[in-house]
Amino acid sequence: MVSLQTDSQQINLIAGGKTLKLAATKRRTTSKVRTISVNFYSGGGKSWSLIVNTPKNGEWIALIEYGANIAKK
């Protein structure tokens, strides 16, 4: 399941009892869609983009790079 949280600027992916929160950026304020759509595109290599279009909230995008070694301090 995919949910858009506009107040915290996140796209949440929910499956198997786990929630993955992705930072999202608003691309377009005016969207010409009548229904919510979720698209997942390959950017080549290890990069992917998740795009959510909504009639009221516009278009939001989250950029994903899988297999990245992110060290937290």
N, C-alpha and C positions, 0 to 999 in steps of 0.2 A: 504494500500500500504506500502511496505517496501523499504527503500532506504539505501544504505551503503555509509557512508561518511568517506573514508579512511584518508583524510587529518586531520580531527578532531577526528578520532577514535570513531565514533558514528554510531549506527544503528537507523534510524528514522522510527517510525510507524506513518502513516498518515491516519486519518479517521474522517469523520464527521466534517471537518473544524478545527481539532485539530492535533497538532504534538507532539509526545512524543519522546524525545531524550534519548537514552540509551547508556551508556558507553560500548564500545566494546573492545575486546582484540583479536589480531591476533593470531591464533593457528598454522596454517601451511602456509608456504609461497608457497609451491608447491601443487597445487590441481589438481586432475585427473578428473575434471568434464568438460563437454563441454557446459553445460548450467547453468544458475544461479538457485540455489535451496535455499529455506528457510524452515527450520525445527524448530518446537516448541516442546520441550520435558518437561515432568514433572519430577522433581527431587525428588518428594515426599514431602508431607506437603505443604508448601507455596512457595517452590522454583521451578522455571522454568528456562529453558535455551532456547535461541533463537540463532540458528546457520545459518549463511549465507555462502554459498559456491559459489565462482565465479571463472571463468577460469583465469582471469588476476590478481585478488587481493588475491586469496587464501581463506582460511577459517577464518571467524570471529565469535566470540561468545559474547553474552550479557547474563549476569546472572540476573534474575528477582526474587524478593521476594515480593509477593503481600500481602497487608494488614500490611506492616511494618510501624511502627510509626517513621517517620524520623523527628527529630526536627532540624530546621535550626537556626543557631545563627547569 
